[in-house]
């Protein structure tokens, strides 16, 4: 349970088929929030001691300052999110009919190169033939992540500093290690391209 609260990873140590979160939480008796509330302060203190100027998964999920995020298909939801600095690439919910998703303050769902091609009418099948659609060039404004210019965001340390959430010890630590304030780039994963399912969502 400690591993889950700190990292958000579940099921692996129990060898659950597919790492199913629902099944894993059932094994926990539905008491995960109660357990977290009981151990929250200790978990957070231990984490900060070992990983200063950052926060564990449960903090981002439950305790971090939330901001409104929405698209025209969804009601406003609130997430902890880090400020974007630059780079090329669009979060999926800005252009597709899916809800916002964040992990440790960063978007966890992005427009793929297939999305960009498909919704502009230029995607091809395995034989190199154009896939028939009603979409035309210019219809879709979303951009896939550019590996040479990936999206960059403020670091965890910068987020915590901006919100005035660093401890006195962390502020001192940050003076010794100012590089922790440098922006972070989204890691490009080509596997995501293979998992694109154009029928599952519709562009704005």
Secondary structure, 3 states (H helix, E strand, C coil): CHHHHHHCCCCHHHCCHHHCHHHHHHHCCCCHHHHHHHHHHHHHHHHHHHCCCCCCHHHHHHHCCCEEECCCCCCCEEECCCCEEECCCCEHHHCECCCCCEECCEECCECCHHHHHHCCCCCECCCCCECCCCCCCCCCCCCCCCCCCCCEECCHHHHHHHCCCCCHHHHHHHHHCHHHHCCEECCCCCHHHHCCCHHHCCEC
